[in-house]
Amino acid sequence: MDAIEKFLIFMGCVSGLTGVLVCLVTGAARIGGSYWLGGFQAGTLLQAGVAVMLFGCFCLLLALVARRR
């Protein structure tokens, strides 16, 4: 495993966990009745969390593709 694969796996795991945490915090705040969190709407933060998780998925996919070569 070379350095690029390790970096992609690391970035995929970190961004995936970050996205999950953002979605959990935003979901809990929204269920608690708060429409705003830190100056941003809850829906906006939820979309940001999903986007960060998607970035993590793409990083892990690139790591898998690099292994097959």
trRosetta pair geometry for C-beta under 8 A, 3 or more apart (Angstrom, degrees):
i j d omega theta_ij theta_ji phi_ij phi_ji
1 5 4.9 -113 -165 83 87 135
1 6 6.0 103 141 -54 113 88
1 67 7.8 -20 -106 -100 85 96
2 5 5.5 99 57 11 66 101
2 6 7.2 -129 106 -3 36 93
3 6 5.7 -56 -148 39 34 112
3 7 6.2 36 155 -21 68 107
4 7 5.7 -55 -148 37 31 112
4 8 6.3 31 154 -19 65 106
4 66 6.7 -145 105 -151 111 163
5 8 5.7 -54 -146 37 31 110
5 9 6.3 30 156 -17 65 106
5 63 5.1 103 -151 -142 74 88
5 66 5.3 -156 -87 97 97 137
5 67 6.7 91 -126 -64 139 82
6 9 5.8 -55 -147 38 30 110
6 10 6.2 31 154 -19 64 108
7 10 5.6 -55 -146 38 30 112
7 11 6.1 26 157 -15 66 108
8 11 5.8 -55 -142 41 29 108
8 12 6.1 33 156 -22 64 109
8 59 4.8 -175 -168 -178 76 84
8 60 7.1 155 147 -85 94 30
8 62 5.2 -122 -150 88 145 105
8 63 4.0 179 104 -66 125 99
8 66 7.1 132 28 12 157 142
9 12 5.7 -54 -146 36 28 114
9 13 6.4 24 158 -15 64 106
9 59 7.5 177 -76 140 18 102
9 60 6.7 68 -115 -109 56 72
9 63 5.0 99 -61 -120 78 164
10 13 6.1 -60 -149 38 27 105
10 14 6.2 19 159 -13 65 112
11 14 5.9 -57 -139 42 29 107
11 15 5.9 18 167 -9 66 113
11 56 7.2 -159 132 -115 66 66
11 59 4.6 -133 96 -149 102 158
12 15 6.4 -61 -138 43 21 101
12 16 6.0 23 161 -20 61 114
12 56 4.5 105 -158 -167 55 71
12 57 7.2 109 -147 -68 102 13
12 58 7.9 -158 -105 68 98 45
12 59 3.6 -159 -70 92 87 111
12 60 3.7 121 -159 -51 157 83
12 63 6.6 -93 -13 -2 144 132
13 16 5.8 -58 -143 37 25 112
13 17 6.3 20 162 -13 63 108
13 56 7.0 139 -42 -154 10 117
13 60 7.8 97 -48 -75 62 111
14 17 6.1 -60 -148 39 27 105
14 18 6.2 27 154 -19 64 110
14 56 7.5 -162 68 -107 48 113
15 18 5.4 -52 -142 39 34 115
15 19 6.2 38 157 -22 65 105
15 52 5.2 -144 -175 176 89 84
15 53 7.2 174 136 -95 84 27
15 55 5.1 -80 157 93 152 105
15 56 3.8 -169 89 -69 98 96
15 59 6.7 110 37 9 132 141
16 19 5.8 -55 -148 35 28 111
16 20 6.5 28 154 -18 63 105
16 52 7.8 179 -88 131 23 82
16 53 5.5 65 -130 -132 60 68
16 56 3.4 180 -54 147 78 162
16 57 7.2 103 -90 -49 107 62
16 60 7.6 20 -45 -27 135 128
17 20 5.7 -52 -147 35 34 112
17 21 6.4 33 155 -18 65 106
17 56 7.9 143 3 -110 53 159
18 21 5.8 -56 -149 37 30 110
18 22 6.3 30 154 -19 65 106
18 52 5.4 -86 98 153 102 142
18 56 7.9 163 42 -55 90 131
19 22 5.7 -53 -145 36 31 110
19 23 6.3 28 157 -16 65 108
19 49 4.7 122 -163 -174 66 65
19 50 6.7 109 -169 -87 118 13
19 51 7.5 -159 -118 68 119 43
19 52 3.6 -174 -80 89 98 98
19 53 3.3 -165 121 -51 157 77
19 54 7.7 152 -120 4 162 54
19 55 7.7 163 -56 41 134 91
19 56 6.3 -130 5 1 131 129
20 23 5.8 -58 -148 39 30 109
20 24 6.2 29 155 -20 66 108
20 49 7.4 131 -63 -175 11 111
20 53 6.6 93 -50 -89 66 117
21 24 5.7 -54 -144 37 30 111
21 25 6.2 27 160 -15 66 107
21 49 7.8 -149 72 -131 47 115
22 25 6.1 -56 -145 39 28 107
22 26 6.1 23 158 -14 64 113
22 45 6.2 -141 175 171 101 91
22 46 7.9 171 132 -107 92 32
22 48 6.3 -89 155 99 150 94
22 49 3.5 -165 95 -94 109 104
22 52 6.5 83 25 36 143 141
23 26 5.8 -58 -140 43 27 108
23 27 5.9 29 160 -20 65 111
23 46 6.0 72 -123 -137 73 69
23 49 3.8 169 -55 138 78 151
23 50 6.8 86 -83 -55 122 66
23 53 7.4 -3 -25 -32 133 132
24 27 5.8 -55 -141 38 26 110
24 28 6.2 25 159 -18 63 108
25 28 5.9 -56 -147 37 28 109
25 29 6.3 26 155 -17 63 108
25 37 7.5 147 136 178 98 155
25 45 7.9 -75 90 148 96 136
26 29 5.7 -55 -147 37 31 111
26 30 6.2 29 155 -18 65 108
26 37 6.4 -152 -115 37 71 158
26 42 5.3 143 -170 -160 92 79
26 45 4.3 -175 -101 106 134 115
26 46 4.8 -165 121 -69 146 74
26 49 6.2 -144 15 -17 136 141
27 30 5.7 -56 -144 38 30 110
27 31 6.2 29 157 -17 66 106
27 46 7.0 91 -61 -103 74 111
28 31 5.8 -53 -143 38 30 109
28 32 6.2 30 154 -18 62 111
29 32 5.5 -60 -150 41 30 114
29 34 4.5 -62 174 64 89 121
29 37 4.8 46 145 -80 168 132
29 42 5.9 -160 96 -111 109 117
30 33 7.9 100 179 -31 30 10
30 34 6.6 -92 -86 66 32 68
30 35 7.4 61 -119 -102 74 40
30 42 4.3 131 -78 173 104 155
30 46 7.6 0 -30 -54 146 127
34 37 6.0 88 127 -68 125 86
34 42 6.7 129 105 -63 76 126
35 41 6.4 -30 160 -142 81 77
35 42 5.7 -113 -160 -1 38 111
36 39 7.0 16 -179 -105 108 10
36 40 7.0 151 -155 75 70 29
36 41 6.2 -50 -101 -101 64 45
36 42 7.0 -108 -76 -34 17 79
37 40 6.2 -34 69 66 70 80
37 41 8.0 50 24 171 76 11
37 42 5.8 79 -1 -88 112 74
37 45 5.9 -42 66 -9 121 159
38 45 7.8 96 48 -80 112 139
40 44 5.0 -115 175 80 105 126
40 45 5.3 115 109 -51 127 98
41 44 4.5 93 63 2 86 105
41 45 7.2 -162 92 -3 47 85
42 45 5.8 -58 -150 40 35 108
42 46 6.3 38 152 -23 67 106
43 46 5.5 -52 -147 34 33 114
43 47 6.5 32 155 -17 65 103
44 47 5.8 -55 -152 36 31 110
44 48 6.5 33 149 -20 64 105
45 48 5.4 -50 -147 35 36 115
45 49 6.4 41 152 -21 65 102
46 49 5.7 -50 -151 33 33 113
46 50 6.6 32 152 -16 64 104
47 50 5.7 -53 -148 37 35 111
47 51 6.3 37 152 -21 66 105
48 51 5.6 -53 -147 36 32 113
48 52 6.4 32 154 -19 65 103
49 52 5.8 -53 -147 34 31 109
49 53 6.5 31 153 -16 64 104
50 53 5.7 -54 -149 37 33 111
50 54 6.3 37 151 -22 65 105
51 54 5.5 -52 -148 35 33 114
51 55 6.6 39 151 -22 64 101
52 55 5.6 -47 -151 31 35 115
52 56 6.7 38 149 -19 62 102
53 56 5.5 -53 -154 35 36 115
53 57 6.5 40 148 -22 66 101
54 57 5.5 -48 -149 32 36 114
54 58 6.6 36 152 -18 65 102
55 58 5.8 -55 -151 36 32 111
55 59 6.5 35 150 -20 65 103
56 59 5.6 -51 -148 33 34 113
56 60 6.5 28 156 -13 66 105
57 60 5.9 -58 -148 40 31 107
57 61 6.2 34 152 -21 65 108
58 61 5.5 -52 -144 36 32 115
58 62 6.4 35 156 -20 64 102
59 62 5.9 -54 -151 35 30 110
59 63 6.6 31 150 -19 63 104
60 63 5.5 -50 -149 34 36 115
60 64 6.5 38 152 -19 65 102
61 64 5.7 -52 -150 35 34 111
61 65 6.4 32 153 -17 66 105
62 65 5.7 -53 -145 38 34 111
62 66 6.2 37 155 -22 65 106
63 66 5.7 -53 -147 34 30 113
63 67 6.8 36 153 -25 61 102
64 67 5.8 -52 -155 27 34 114
64 68 7.1 31 152 -21 63 102
65 68 6.0 -54 -157 28 37 111
65 69 7.3 37 150 -25 64 101
66 69 6.1 -53 -159 22 38 113
